[in-house]
Every structure is written in C-alpha cells, then in structure tokens.
Amino acid sequence: MATPVKVYGPPMSTAVSRVLACLLEKDVQFQLIPINMAKGEHKKPEFLKIQPFGQVPAFQDESISLFESRSICRYICEKHADKGNKGLYGGTNPLAKASIDQWIEAEGQSFNPPSSVLVFQLAFAPRMKLNQDPKAIKLNEDKLAKVLEVYERRLGESRFLAGDEFSLADLSHLPNAQYLVTVADRAEIFASKKNVGRWWDEISTRDSWKKVLEMQNTASN
C-alpha cells in the first residue's frame, strides 16, 4: 500500500487548499499536517528544510519535497496520471497540457495578484483587526474586473478555461474566488458576467472542492 503524501499547512490557506483539491480530484491518499503560523511553526528550522521560504504549503512524497502549490499540483497529476480525474492536466495530449499551462499562468500572473489583495483587504484584515485600504480595494477590484472580461470572452467559447473539460486551470482559481464570493461578499464580481458566473457555479460545486470546504470548516471550529 502506497504511503500517503504529506501536506503541511492550514486548510484555510489558499495555496494549501489548491493542493488539497488536486489530491482529492486525483484520488491520492494524503495526510494533512497542521502548521500553526500564529505560533511561528512555519519559521522553525525543521520546517524550513522542506519549505525554504517559511510559507505554506510544504509537500512531501517519501524523499521528495516541494513547496509551490501549482508545481505540486502538476507533480501530483504527472505521477498519478492513471488515477482519479485522468484529464486534470491534459492526459497525454501535449496541446491540452499547453492550454492548461497558459491558463494556470494567467491565474498566477493576472488573476492572483488583484484577487489576493482583495482577499487580504476584505477577508483577512478585519479578522486581524487591521485597517482596510479603500484605495487598494478599488484599484484591485478594477484590475480584477478587467481580467474577468477576458475570462468572459474565453468562457463564451469553451465550457472551461482550457477547453471543455475541468482542469488544473480552473481548479487553481478556486481558493481566492471562494473567499471573494463568501467571506468578502463579492459574489457579484463573478455573477455579473454570464459566462464567468456559470463557470464559477460549476467549478465551485465539484465534490473535491466541497470536501476542501468541509476540511476548512472542521479546522476553524
């Protein structure tokens, strides 16, 4: 029996939840190891050996260690190509992989920067009793709206970002979008665009993501 892979970090972390969703899509056994960041556990020497930047997630598969969530997801899909959702990273089709990769890059470079600022300002700053920055909120809402205009056109051409099958490209958007829709009360950002709203409704109700949300709820209670 295969040894479960280890994922270090709190499930509420957007990067950790991205990896968890991928593992669940691929039906790969894993052990989630909580890291108490408030107590500085992510800065301890033993943790820095597997995550040199002192962030989460950290990932271990026996002797292998990885630390960037999107790279971890690609690794999981490549190693376990025949498990779970076989098309999550394009299967054996190089063109499908390239399409998925370009939309993962779009998420990382275009969607993630403004959405991360909004998640922090709207969802986390109030919890941390920090003052919100109205200018930063407005600036990044405008930036995100422009990104989603591109997505709206793309999703008018295909069911999902990289084609007609759910893939890592879509999965990568789930963590930040979930916080914006729920905690930050910004569902209208997605719902106001027909194709983006349809896409969000579909990807956010996948069983894998529902399980991640259950893990988050359990951890926060």
MONORPE-V830390 format. One record per backbone hydrogen bond with DSSP energy under -1.0 kcal/mol. CO is the residue of the C=O (numbers start at 0). NH is the residue of the N-H. If there is no record, write none. Layout:
co->CO nh->NH
co->CO nh->NH
//
This chain:
co->4 nh->30
co->5 nh->59
co->6 nh->32
co->7 nh->57
co->9 nh->12
co->12 nh->16
co->13 nh->17
co->14 nh->18
co->15 nh->19
co->16 nh->20
co->17 nh->21
co->18 nh->22
co->19 nh->23
co->20 nh->24
co->21 nh->25
co->22 nh->27
co->24 nh->84
co->28 nh->4
co->30 nh->6
co->32 nh->8
co->34 nh->36
co->35 nh->40
co->36 nh->39
co->39 nh->42
co->43 nh->47
co->46 nh->49
co->46 nh->50
co->50 nh->53
co->57 nh->7
co->58 nh->65
co->59 nh->5
co->60 nh->63
co->63 nh->60
co->65 nh->58
co->67 nh->71
co->68 nh->72
co->69 nh->73
co->70 nh->74
co->71 nh->75
co->72 nh->76
co->73 nh->77
co->74 nh->78
co->75 nh->79
co->79 nh->82
co->83 nh->85
co->84 nh->87
co->86 nh->89
co->87 nh->167
co->89 nh->92
co->92 nh->96
co->93 nh->97
co->94 nh->98
co->95 nh->99
co->96 nh->100
co->97 nh->101
co->98 nh->102
co->99 nh->103
co->100 nh->104
co->101 nh->105
co->102 nh->106
co->103 nh->107
co->104 nh->108
co->105 nh->109
co->105 nh->110
co->106 nh->111
co->110 nh->114
co->111 nh->115
co->112 nh->116
co->113 nh->117
co->114 nh->118
co->115 nh->119
co->116 nh->120
co->117 nh->121
co->118 nh->122
co->118 nh->123
co->119 nh->124
co->123 nh->127
co->124 nh->129
co->132 nh->136
co->133 nh->137
co->134 nh->138
co->135 nh->139
co->136 nh->140
co->137 nh->141
co->138 nh->142
co->139 nh->143
co->140 nh->144
co->141 nh->145
co->142 nh->146
co->143 nh->147
co->144 nh->148
co->145 nh->149
co->146 nh->150
co->147 nh->151
co->148 nh->152
co->149 nh->153
co->150 nh->154
co->153 nh->156
co->153 nh->157
co->162 nh->159
co->166 nh->170
co->167 nh->171
co->169 nh->172
co->170 nh->173
co->172 nh->176
co->173 nh->177
co->174 nh->178
co->175 nh->179
co->176 nh->180
co->177 nh->181
co->178 nh->183
co->179 nh->185
co->185 nh->188
co->186 nh->189
co->186 nh->190
co->187 nh->191
co->189 nh->192
co->192 nh->196
co->193 nh->197
co->194 nh->198
co->195 nh->199
co->196 nh->200
co->197 nh->201
co->198 nh->202
co->199 nh->203
co->202 nh->205
co->205 nh->209
co->206 nh->210
co->207 nh->211
co->208 nh->212
co->209 nh->213
co->210 nh->214
co->211 nh->215
co->212 nh->216
co->213 nh->217
co->214 nh->218
co->215 nh->219
//
